[in-house]
Amino acid sequence: MALGHASPVAPASHDDDIEGEPLLNHARLPTDDDTASLLTGSMTARVKALWSVDKSFADHSGDSSDLALEHLSASHDLDAANLRAQGHEASLQRSFSPLAALGLGFSITNSWVGYLSNFGQNLIYGGPQNVVFGLLVATAVQWTITLGLSEVASAFPSAGGQYHFTYILAPNRHKKFAAFVVGWMTLIGWWVITCSGVSLCAVSVAGLIRFWHPDFEAARWQIYLIYLATVFLTAAPLFISPRSVPKFTQATLFLSVSGFLVVFCMLLGLKKQTQPGSFLTQSGLGSSGWSTGTAWVMGIGNALYAYGGTDGAIHIAEEIPRPSKNIPMAMNLTMAIGFLTAFPMSLALMFGMTDIDAVLRSDLPSAEIFYQITRSRGIVTFMMCWVILVYYMALTSQWVTAGRMTWAFSRDRGIPFSEYFAHVSVHRDFPVRATILSICFCCLYGLLYLASTTAFNSIVTGAVLYLNITYAIPQGILFTRGRIKCLPARAFNLGAMGYVCNFLAPVLVTVIGTFICFPPQLPVTVSNMNYTPVILAGLFCVILGLWYTRGSKFTGPKIDWELLNLTACK
């Protein structure tokens, strides 16, 4: 990987029939003379017009691009210039520091607490072996996908994320439709994955109550009331003190990492016995009914939930300085911290577990396994309260991301009443209406839990798959059309490794996504049926309907390749 490696400069103009095509067909690296010439003519005029350059700067029209960039940097305009080169005006304050962006990214994935919520299914698929090594393979899979996506985000930093990348990279005759589909899949994916976090909080609270009172069984309406309370409680910081949200995301990062250290050390220090190493490598402990190989791949798909939403930092690209550098850093550090917390925790749980059947029967498997290790209900309650607090605080970051994605798609007229939802509140300095729309969707979606927990959980299960599909599409297009042709200069350049990531991303998503659609257990019954493929097909039909009714109104970014190269890598 190389930072700041320049890619070919785009031509100054395009023919009408290929307007918006990425870069030169006969690509070459720019020389110093080439770079200087960009400013001596029309580029100098464009820079002057865009940023009202003062006379002292205008007098140096024959100087190199470095002089122009120094002037823009002094005026804090480089980031705005890069965004304008992608067809959008800066509407939000750049209030997120690199640490705040990392806090937002990691608080969304929160790998160690995320895996605590669903490792029980991996036990069903293949026992402790699948819990530990399935997570290891899932890390490699998701990091490969995320690594390639982070490079594209470095090239085109925008709150729109995946649909924005798709529109830029796809061929002219397909770009509008492809970006529209990816936009809606990203939007619905983020709405549903936020609903997943809300339901996880509600179920965890009810499960902790039942841990102390085994006879208690929460009714669906009670879970829904906790669900609604969670929605309003976790969204409140955005409206009460929106300028404090970056600090809030940093606090969530600290709470999660410190929580991992506390829980991990307590599990190691209080364990009563340790399973032998052969317990982790023993095969045949699964009870799903699937063959060992099939169940193993399904376990990898389940473990991907630990890394759900790794694109979170992309959607605050317009609120962070130097996004071309800081977004890839936040995304990959999110993966690194996720692995360094989730993997050791899975080892501690499996080495300390004494009764697999009891864990599988429990409404809250994490609490049961904590109890098997510590033998103290008080200590388990302390640890679970910390975990649940992390769940709650992390949701604020998810509301930020869901709201920003909704706003960005509205800005490009991708949803009904776009002009209304594209509004940014002057007083609160964030897209209030788009965020409220996300909250309303979550509240309405929660009603599905009252009707059918199976349908509710099937849609939630598919949310990570929806997002991964949107990660893979722009990378697949990039691989088939050519990286040299399509990518401008960027701060994060994978070099030859980029070909590997861009090729593997769609392949891995297709293979693992197929297995995610399998029923979790055999024989298949109405209660354990996996409705993910049905929902995915239905979702695509809905998007097609939206395309035919309002697709003509959807607009994509107008790219100024000269200006994009000029402001990149700085």
Helices and strands as residue ranges (DSSP letters): E 2-3, G 16-18, H 32-40, H 42-51, H 55-58, H 65-74, H 78-85, H 98-109, H 111-155, H 162-169, H 172-212, H 220-240, G 242-244, H 245-270, H 277-281, H 292-303, G 304-307, G 312-319, H 323-352, H 356-361, H 365-374, H 377-411, H 418-421, H 432-451, H 453-481, H 483-486, E 492-493, H 497-516, H 532-550, G 551-553, H 561-567
